[in-house]
Amino acid sequence: MGDFEESITYLEKAIKISKSNDIFELTHMCYVSMSLMYHRKKNDATLALRYCNLALDVAKRFTNKVKKICETLLIKSEILIKEGDFASAKQILTKAYKKNTPDENDRAAIEKSLRIGNYNWCI
């Protein structure tokens, strides 16, 4: 609700608890939340990408890992696009596209970003 520092504190506690109890779904969700908070609220791409990468590492342990990996890659591409790193964003989106997520909304978002990107990657 606007208190970024308190949110970070609670998310760090949740990460610590979820990791110590092997609750991977919660750990992934916390890492994604941290990434989005740093990306959207603090405009800190470095930390946002760091937490995104941690979320990707956790997502690889899921049974439905393709869906979670693609969700996380989509977030990572948004961060890279905002930072102007279009080549890396295109690479990430291509990787997500090749994984063929079962989530139709994510698949559509990935395809749309790649289509738009094909016209704008040179800018």
C-alpha positions in Angstrom: 0.0 0.0 0.0 2.8 2.4 -0.7 5.3 1.4 2.0 8.0 -0.1 -0.2 10.6 -0.8 2.5 8.0 -2.6 4.7 7.0 -4.7 1.7 10.6 -5.6 1.1 11.0 -6.7 4.7 8.0 -8.9 4.6 8.9 -10.4 1.3 12.4 -11.2 2.6 10.9 -12.9 5.6 8.6 -14.9 3.3 11.5 -15.9 1.1 13.5 -17.1 4.1 10.6 -19.1 5.5 9.6 -20.6 2.1 13.2 -21.6 1.2 13.7 -23.2 4.6 10.5 -25.3 4.2 11.0 -26.0 0.5 7.8 -24.2 -0.6 9.0 -23.5 -4.1 5.7 -22.0 -5.3 5.8 -19.3 -2.6 9.5 -18.7 -3.1 9.0 -18.2 -6.8 6.0 -15.8 -6.2 8.1 -13.8 -3.7 11.0 -13.5 -6.1 8.7 -12.4 -8.9 7.0 -9.9 -6.5 10.4 -8.5 -5.5 11.4 -8.2 -9.1 8.3 -6.3 -10.1 8.5 -4.0 -7.1 12.1 -3.1 -7.9 11.2 -2.7 -11.6 8.0 -0.7 -11.2 8.4 1.1 -7.9 12.1 1.7 -7.6 13.2 1.7 -11.3 16.1 -0.5 -10.3 16.7 -2.8 -13.2 19.7 -4.5 -11.7 17.9 -5.8 -8.6 14.7 -6.5 -10.7 16.7 -8.7 -13.0 18.5 -10.3 -10.1 15.2 -11.4 -8.5 13.9 -12.4 -11.9 16.9 -14.7 -12.4 16.3 -16.2 -8.9 12.7 -16.8 -9.8 13.8 -18.6 -12.9 16.1 -20.9 -10.9 13.2 -21.8 -8.6 10.7 -22.3 -11.5 12.9 -25.0 -13.0 12.0 -27.2 -10.0 8.2 -27.2 -10.7 6.2 -29.9 -12.4 4.5 -27.1 -14.5 7.8 -25.4 -15.0 7.2 -24.3 -18.6 4.3 -22.1 -17.6 6.2 -20.5 -14.7 9.4 -20.1 -16.7 7.6 -18.4 -19.5 5.8 -16.0 -17.1 9.1 -15.1 -15.5 10.8 -14.7 -18.9 8.0 -12.3 -20.0 8.6 -10.2 -16.9 12.4 -10.2 -17.6 11.8 -9.1 -21.2 9.7 -6.2 -19.9 12.5 -5.0 -17.7 15.1 -5.3 -20.5 12.9 -3.4 -22.9 12.4 -0.6 -20.4 16.1 -0.4 -20.0 16.6 -0.3 -23.8 18.3 -3.6 -24.1 16.3 -4.8 -27.1 18.7 -7.5 -28.2 18.6 -9.3 -24.9 14.8 -8.8 -24.7 14.4 -10.4 -28.1 16.6 -13.3 -27.1 14.5 -13.8 -23.9 11.2 -13.6 -25.8 12.4 -16.0 -28.4 13.4 -18.4 -25.7 10.0 -18.1 -24.1 8.3 -18.5 -27.4 10.1 -21.8 -28.1 9.0 -23.2 -24.8 5.4 -22.9 -26.0 3.7 -22.1 -22.7 0.3 -23.7 -22.1 -1.1 -20.3 -20.9 -2.8 -18.7 -23.8 -2.6 -15.2 -22.4 1.2 -15.5 -21.9 1.7 -17.0 -25.3 -0.3 -14.1 -26.9 1.8 -11.6 -24.9 5.0 -13.2 -26.0 4.0 -13.4 -29.6 2.7 -9.8 -29.6 6.0 -8.5 -28.0 8.0 -10.4 -30.6 5.9 -9.1 -33.5 6.1 -5.5 -32.2 9.8 -6.0 -31.5 10.6 -7.1 -35.1 9.7 -3.6 -36.2 11.4 -1.8 -33.4 14.5 -3.8 -32.5 16.6 -1.6 -34.7 15.6 1.6 -33.1 
